[in-house]
Amino acid sequence: SDGTRVRYCDPRRFGAWLWTTADPLQHPLLAELGPEPLTDAFDAAYLAARAAGRKSAVKAFLMDSHVVVGVGTIYANEALFMAGIHPKRAAGKVSAARYEKLVQAVKKVLADSIEMGGTTLRDFVGGDGKPGYFQQTLRVYGRGGEPCRTCKTPLSEIRLGQRATVFCKTCQT
């Protein structure tokens, strides 16, 4: 009635809008989700505890929405590079000290991306009508075969969990 409009564009079709009059946090699609990564609930102790005994690759673990929400393949690649962690390392074999670095890296990557308007996909624009430009700062994602910006080693690209995974064999162990 006041002319306000809400627009929803989901080019990859991952999202949904649902209406409920009950507590939304009790909805089956939300109740089992991990914490938001930019909150205090997402810390190294939490991540290390969730990883204990897990043999799955740390990248897949980091992208599991039951562990933490909102960390997709681009941000996982970038955060793992920043933390110096090889994406195929077993999640349960990452030390608490390295999880501290990873948590800080995830928070920095996401905060930087938000500040820069996100990582533009094709024709996506933000609420301000402008594309995001975080993709211009990507250190590994989408750069397979190119030299690492830190050590100049060619970046490796593999498929991990059906997702493009780019890493530096020298900088990430």
CYANA upper distance limits for C-alpha pairs under 8 A (distance plus 0.5 A):
  9 CYS  CA    124 PHE  CA      8.43
 10 ASP  CA     14 PHE  CA      7.36
 10 ASP  CA     15 GLY  CA      7.10
 11 PRO  CA    124 PHE  CA      8.20
 20 THR  CA     24 PRO  CA      7.20
 22 ALA  CA     26 GLN  CA      8.25
 23 ASP  CA     27 HIS  CA      7.65
 24 PRO  CA     30 LEU  CA      7.83
 25 LEU  CA     30 LEU  CA      6.12
 25 LEU  CA     31 ALA  CA      5.96
 26 GLN  CA     30 LEU  CA      7.09
 26 GLN  CA     31 ALA  CA      5.49
 27 HIS  CA     31 ALA  CA      6.22
 28 PRO  CA     32 GLU  CA      7.75
 29 LEU  CA     33 LEU  CA      8.26
 32 GLU  CA     66 HIS  CA      6.53
 33 LEU  CA     65 SER  CA      6.22
 33 LEU  CA     66 HIS  CA      4.92
 33 LEU  CA     67 VAL  CA      7.40
 33 LEU  CA     68 VAL  CA      7.48
 33 LEU  CA     69 VAL  CA      7.23
 34 GLY  CA     65 SER  CA      6.40
 34 GLY  CA     66 HIS  CA      5.09
 34 GLY  CA     67 VAL  CA      5.01
 34 GLY  CA     68 VAL  CA      4.73
 34 GLY  CA     69 VAL  CA      6.26
 35 PRO  CA     39 THR  CA      7.82
 35 PRO  CA     41 ALA  CA      6.68
 35 PRO  CA     42 PHE  CA      6.55
 35 PRO  CA     67 VAL  CA      7.71
 35 PRO  CA     68 VAL  CA      5.64
 35 PRO  CA     69 VAL  CA      6.68
 36 GLU  CA     41 ALA  CA      8.05
 36 GLU  CA     42 PHE  CA      7.29
 36 GLU  CA     68 VAL  CA      6.64
 36 GLU  CA     69 VAL  CA      5.99
 36 GLU  CA     70 GLY  CA      7.60
 37 PRO  CA     41 ALA  CA      8.24
 37 PRO  CA     42 PHE  CA      5.85
 37 PRO  CA     68 VAL  CA      6.77
 37 PRO  CA     69 VAL  CA      7.18
 37 PRO  CA     70 GLY  CA      7.76
 37 PRO  CA     71 VAL  CA      8.33
 37 PRO  CA    106 VAL  CA      7.79
 37 PRO  CA    107 LYS  CA      7.00
 38 LEU  CA     42 PHE  CA      7.52
 38 LEU  CA    107 LYS  CA      6.27
 38 LEU  CA    110 LEU  CA      8.36
 38 LEU  CA    111 ALA  CA      8.46
 41 ALA  CA     46 TYR  CA      7.96
 42 PHE  CA     46 TYR  CA      6.87
 42 PHE  CA     47 LEU  CA      7.65
 42 PHE  CA     68 VAL  CA      7.98
 42 PHE  CA    103 VAL  CA      7.85
 43 ASP  CA     47 LEU  CA      6.77
 43 ASP  CA    100 GLU  CA      7.73
 43 ASP  CA    103 VAL  CA      6.56
 44 ALA  CA     48 ALA  CA      6.41
 44 ALA  CA     96 ALA  CA      7.12
 44 ALA  CA     97 ALA  CA      8.43
 44 ALA  CA     99 TYR  CA      5.68
 44 ALA  CA    100 GLU  CA      5.20
 44 ALA  CA    102 LEU  CA      8.36
 44 ALA  CA    103 VAL  CA      6.53
 45 ALA  CA     49 ALA  CA      6.56
 45 ALA  CA     96 ALA  CA      7.73
 46 TYR  CA     50 ARG  CA      6.75
 47 LEU  CA     51 ALA  CA      6.61
 47 LEU  CA     67 VAL  CA      8.20
 47 LEU  CA     99 TYR  CA      7.30
 48 ALA  CA     52 ALA  CA      6.66
 48 ALA  CA     92 GLY  CA      8.24
 48 ALA  CA     94 VAL  CA      8.37
 48 ALA  CA     95 SER  CA      8.10
 48 ALA  CA     96 ALA  CA      6.43
 48 ALA  CA     99 TYR  CA      6.97
 50 ARG  CA     67 VAL  CA      7.63
 51 ALA  CA     61 PHE  CA      8.20
 51 ALA  CA     91 ALA  CA      5.92
 51 ALA  CA     92 GLY  CA      5.41
 52 ALA  CA     91 ALA  CA      8.00
 52 ALA  CA     92 GLY  CA      5.28
 52 ALA  CA     93 LYS  CA      8.50
 53 GLY  CA     91 ALA  CA      8.33
 53 GLY  CA     92 GLY  CA      5.31
 53 GLY  CA     93 LYS  CA      8.39
 54 ARG  CA     90 ALA  CA      7.22
 54 ARG  CA     91 ALA  CA      6.08
 54 ARG  CA     92 GLY  CA      5.04
 54 ARG  CA     93 LYS  CA      8.45
 55 LYS  CA     90 ALA  CA      5.33
 55 LYS  CA     91 ALA  CA      6.53
 55 LYS  CA     92 GLY  CA      6.46
 55 LYS  CA     93 LYS  CA      8.36
 56 SER  CA     60 ALA  CA      7.31
 56 SER  CA     61 PHE  CA      7.11
 56 SER  CA     89 ARG  CA      8.48
 56 SER  CA     90 ALA  CA      5.80
 56 SER  CA     91 ALA  CA      6.42
 56 SER  CA     92 GLY  CA      8.38
 57 ALA  CA     61 PHE  CA      6.76
 57 ALA  CA     87 PRO  CA      6.84
 57 ALA  CA     88 LYS  CA      5.15
 57 ALA  CA     89 ARG  CA      5.86
 57 ALA  CA     90 ALA  CA      5.10
 57 ALA  CA     91 ALA  CA      6.07
 58 VAL  CA     62 LEU  CA      6.49
 58 VAL  CA     87 PRO  CA      6.16
 58 VAL  CA     88 LYS  CA      6.69
 58 VAL  CA     89 ARG  CA      6.24
 58 VAL  CA     90 ALA  CA      6.07
 58 VAL  CA     91 ALA  CA      4.75
 58 VAL  CA     94 VAL  CA      8.46
 59 LYS  CA     63 MET  CA      6.78
 59 LYS  CA     76 ALA  CA      6.83
 59 LYS  CA     77 ASN  CA      8.01
 59 LYS  CA     80 LEU  CA      8.09
 59 LYS  CA     87 PRO  CA      5.44
 59 LYS  CA     88 LYS  CA      7.26
 60 ALA  CA     64 ASP  CA      6.74
 60 ALA  CA    160 LEU  CA      8.10
 60 ALA  CA    161 GLY  CA      7.04
 61 PHE  CA     67 VAL  CA      7.63
 61 PHE  CA     91 ALA  CA      7.06
 62 LEU  CA     67 VAL  CA      7.40
 62 LEU  CA     68 VAL  CA      7.33
 62 LEU  CA     71 VAL  CA      7.34
 62 LEU  CA     76 ALA  CA      7.25
 63 MET  CA     67 VAL  CA      8.21
 63 MET  CA     68 VAL  CA      7.65
 63 MET  CA     69 VAL  CA      8.03
 63 MET  CA     70 GLY  CA      8.22
 63 MET  CA     71 VAL  CA      5.87
 63 MET  CA     72 GLY  CA      6.21
 63 MET  CA     73 THR  CA      7.47
 63 MET  CA     76 ALA  CA      7.37
 64 ASP  CA     68 VAL  CA      6.89
 64 ASP  CA     69 VAL  CA      7.77
 65 SER  CA     69 VAL  CA      4.97
 65 SER  CA     70 GLY  CA      7.59
 65 SER  CA     71 VAL  CA      8.35
 71 VAL  CA     75 TYR  CA      6.31
 71 VAL  CA     76 ALA  CA      6.48
 71 VAL  CA    106 VAL  CA      8.38
 72 GLY  CA     76 ALA  CA      6.45
 73 THR  CA     77 ASN  CA      6.51
 73 THR  CA    163 ARG  CA      7.28
 73 THR  CA    164 ALA  CA      7.83
 73 THR  CA    165 THR  CA      7.97
 74 ILE  CA     78 GLU  CA      6.84
 74 ILE  CA    141 TYR  CA      6.41
 75 TYR  CA     79 ALA  CA      6.45
 75 TYR  CA    106 VAL  CA      7.69
 75 TYR  CA    109 VAL  CA      7.06
 75 TYR  CA    110 LEU  CA      7.55
 76 ALA  CA     80 LEU  CA      6.46
 76 ALA  CA    106 VAL  CA      7.87
 77 ASN  CA     81 PHE  CA      6.73
 77 ASN  CA     87 PRO  CA      8.07
 77 ASN  CA    140 VAL  CA      7.29
 77 ASN  CA    141 TYR  CA      6.59
 77 ASN  CA    165 THR  CA      6.92
 77 ASN  CA    166 VAL  CA      6.94
 77 ASN  CA    167 PHE  CA      7.65
 78 GLU  CA     82 MET  CA      6.68
 78 GLU  CA    109 VAL  CA      7.50
 78 GLU  CA    138 LEU  CA      7.46
 78 GLU  CA    139 ARG  CA      7.07
 78 GLU  CA    140 VAL  CA      6.75
 78 GLU  CA    141 TYR  CA      7.16
 79 ALA  CA     83 ALA  CA      6.59
 79 ALA  CA    102 LEU  CA      6.93
 79 ALA  CA    105 ALA  CA      5.41
 79 ALA  CA    106 VAL  CA      5.59
 79 ALA  CA    109 VAL  CA      6.79
 80 LEU  CA     84 GLY  CA      6.46
 80 LEU  CA     85 ILE  CA      5.67
 80 LEU  CA     86 HIS  CA      7.36
 80 LEU  CA     87 PRO  CA      7.10
 80 LEU  CA    102 LEU  CA      7.02
 80 LEU  CA    105 ALA  CA      7.97
 80 LEU  CA    172 GLN  CA      8.25
 81 PHE  CA     85 ILE  CA      6.77
 81 PHE  CA     86 HIS  CA      8.08
 81 PHE  CA    139 ARG  CA      8.38
 81 PHE  CA    140 VAL  CA      7.78
 81 PHE  CA    167 PHE  CA      7.06
 81 PHE  CA    168 CYS  CA      7.94
 81 PHE  CA    171 CYS  CA      7.91
 81 PHE  CA    172 GLN  CA      6.80
 82 MET  CA    102 LEU  CA      8.16
 82 MET  CA    105 ALA  CA      6.45
 83 ALA  CA     98 ARG  CA      7.59
 83 ALA  CA    101 LYS  CA      5.81
 83 ALA  CA    102 LEU  CA      5.62
 83 ALA  CA    105 ALA  CA      6.56
 83 ALA  CA    172 GLN  CA      8.40
 84 GLY  CA    171 CYS  CA      6.28
 84 GLY  CA    172 GLN  CA      4.77
 84 GLY  CA    173 THR  CA      6.87
 85 ILE  CA     89 ARG  CA      7.93
 85 ILE  CA     98 ARG  CA      8.14
 85 ILE  CA    172 GLN  CA      5.20
 85 ILE  CA    173 THR  CA      5.80
 86 HIS  CA    167 PHE  CA      7.60
 86 HIS  CA    168 CYS  CA      8.47
 86 HIS  CA    169 LYS  CA      8.13
 86 HIS  CA    172 GLN  CA      5.12
 86 HIS  CA    173 THR  CA      5.28
 87 PRO  CA    165 THR  CA      8.12
 87 PRO  CA    167 PHE  CA      7.86
 88 LYS  CA    160 LEU  CA      8.37
 89 ARG  CA     93 LYS  CA      7.41
 89 ARG  CA     94 VAL  CA      7.79
 89 ARG  CA    173 THR  CA      8.43
 90 ALA  CA     94 VAL  CA      7.44
 94 VAL  CA     98 ARG  CA      6.81
 94 VAL  CA     99 TYR  CA      7.26
 95 SER  CA     99 TYR  CA      6.77
 96 ALA  CA    100 GLU  CA      6.78
 97 ALA  CA    101 LYS  CA      7.11
 98 ARG  CA    102 LEU  CA      6.63
 99 TYR  CA    103 VAL  CA      6.50
100 GLU  CA    104 GLN  CA      6.85
101 LYS  CA    105 ALA  CA      6.57
102 LEU  CA    106 VAL  CA      6.57
103 VAL  CA    107 LYS  CA      6.74
104 GLN  CA    108 LYS  CA      6.63
105 ALA  CA    109 VAL  CA      6.46
106 VAL  CA    110 LEU  CA      6.58
107 LYS  CA    111 ALA  CA      6.48
108 LYS  CA    112 ASP  CA      6.42
109 VAL  CA    113 SER  CA      6.56
110 LEU  CA    114 ILE  CA      6.62
111 ALA  CA    115 GLU  CA      6.65
112 ASP  CA    116 MET  CA      6.69
112 ASP  CA    134 PHE  CA      7.93
113 SER  CA    117 GLY  CA      6.64
113 SER  CA    118 GLY  CA      5.24
113 SER  CA    119 THR  CA      7.36
113 SER  CA    134 PHE  CA      5.76
114 ILE  CA    118 GLY  CA      5.83
116 MET  CA    132 GLY  CA      6.41
116 MET  CA    133 TYR  CA      6.12
116 MET  CA    134 PHE  CA      5.84
117 GLY  CA    126 GLY  CA      7.46
117 GLY  CA    130 LYS  CA      8.39
117 GLY  CA    131 PRO  CA      7.26
117 GLY  CA    132 GLY  CA      4.44
117 GLY  CA    133 TYR  CA      6.66
117 GLY  CA    134 PHE  CA      7.26
118 GLY  CA    131 PRO  CA      8.26
118 GLY  CA    132 GLY  CA      4.99
118 GLY  CA    133 TYR  CA      6.86
118 GLY  CA    134 PHE  CA      5.99
118 GLY  CA    135 GLN  CA      8.20
119 THR  CA    131 PRO  CA      8.46
119 THR  CA    132 GLY  CA      5.71
119 THR  CA    133 TYR  CA      6.49
119 THR  CA    134 PHE  CA      5.56
119 THR  CA    135 GLN  CA      5.62
120 THR  CA    124 PHE  CA      6.34
120 THR  CA    125 VAL  CA      7.62
120 THR  CA    131 PRO  CA      6.25
120 THR  CA    132 GLY  CA      5.50
120 THR  CA    133 TYR  CA      7.15
120 THR  CA    134 PHE  CA      8.21
120 THR  CA    135 GLN  CA      7.49
124 PHE  CA    131 PRO  CA      6.86
125 VAL  CA    129 GLY  CA      5.70
125 VAL  CA    130 LYS  CA      5.51
125 VAL  CA    131 PRO  CA      4.89
125 VAL  CA    132 GLY  CA      7.47
126 GLY  CA    130 LYS  CA      6.04
126 GLY  CA    131 PRO  CA      6.55
126 GLY  CA    132 GLY  CA      7.61
133 TYR  CA    137 THR  CA      8.33
134 PHE  CA    138 LEU  CA      7.42
138 LEU  CA    142 GLY  CA      8.44
139 ARG  CA    143 ARG  CA      8.11
139 ARG  CA    148 CYS  CA      8.06
139 ARG  CA    149 ARG  CA      7.29
140 VAL  CA    144 GLY  CA      7.65
140 VAL  CA    148 CYS  CA      7.92
140 VAL  CA    155 LEU  CA      7.73
140 VAL  CA    166 VAL  CA      6.22
140 VAL  CA    167 PHE  CA      6.67
140 VAL  CA    168 CYS  CA      8.37
141 TYR  CA    165 THR  CA      7.69
141 TYR  CA    166 VAL  CA      6.09
141 TYR  CA    167 PHE  CA      8.46
142 GLY  CA    166 VAL  CA      7.64
143 ARG  CA    155 LEU  CA      7.42
143 ARG  CA    166 VAL  CA      7.61
144 GLY  CA    154 PRO  CA      7.95
144 GLY  CA    155 LEU  CA      5.52
144 GLY  CA    156 SER  CA      5.90
144 GLY  CA    157 GLU  CA      5.47
144 GLY  CA    166 VAL  CA      6.30
144 GLY  CA    167 PHE  CA      8.28
145 GLY  CA    154 PRO  CA      5.59
145 GLY  CA    155 LEU  CA      5.41
145 GLY  CA    156 SER  CA      6.51
145 GLY  CA    157 GLU  CA      7.72
146 GLU  CA    154 PRO  CA      5.70
146 GLU  CA    155 LEU  CA      6.13
147 PRO  CA    151 CYS  CA      8.20
147 PRO  CA    152 LYS  CA      5.03
147 PRO  CA    153 THR  CA      5.74
147 PRO  CA    154 PRO  CA      4.73
147 PRO  CA    155 LEU  CA      6.35
148 CYS  CA    152 LYS  CA      4.92
148 CYS  CA    153 THR  CA      5.79
148 CYS  CA    154 PRO  CA      6.37
148 CYS  CA    155 LEU  CA      6.26
148 CYS  CA    168 CYS  CA      7.01
150 THR  CA    171 CYS  CA      8.31
151 CYS  CA    170 THR  CA      8.00
151 CYS  CA    171 CYS  CA      7.86
153 THR  CA    168 CYS  CA      7.40
153 THR  CA    169 LYS  CA      8.13
153 THR  CA    170 THR  CA      7.44
154 PRO  CA    168 CYS  CA      7.65
155 LEU  CA    166 VAL  CA      7.01
155 LEU  CA    167 PHE  CA      6.11
155 LEU  CA    168 CYS  CA      5.40
155 LEU  CA    169 LYS  CA      7.71
156 SER  CA    166 VAL  CA      6.05
156 SER  CA    167 PHE  CA      5.93
156 SER  CA    168 CYS  CA      6.61
156 SER  CA    169 LYS  CA      7.54
157 GLU  CA    164 ALA  CA      7.35
157 GLU  CA    165 THR  CA      6.03
157 GLU  CA    166 VAL  CA      4.90
157 GLU  CA    167 PHE  CA      7.14
158 ILE  CA    164 ALA  CA      6.58
158 ILE  CA    165 THR  CA      5.76
158 ILE  CA    166 VAL  CA      7.04
159 ARG  CA    163 ARG  CA      5.76
159 ARG  CA    164 ALA  CA      5.43
159 ARG  CA    165 THR  CA      6.22
160 LEU  CA    164 ALA  CA      7.06
160 LEU  CA    165 THR  CA      6.64
167 PHE  CA    172 GLN  CA      7.44
168 CYS  CA    172 GLN  CA      6.16
169 LYS  CA    173 THR  CA      7.49
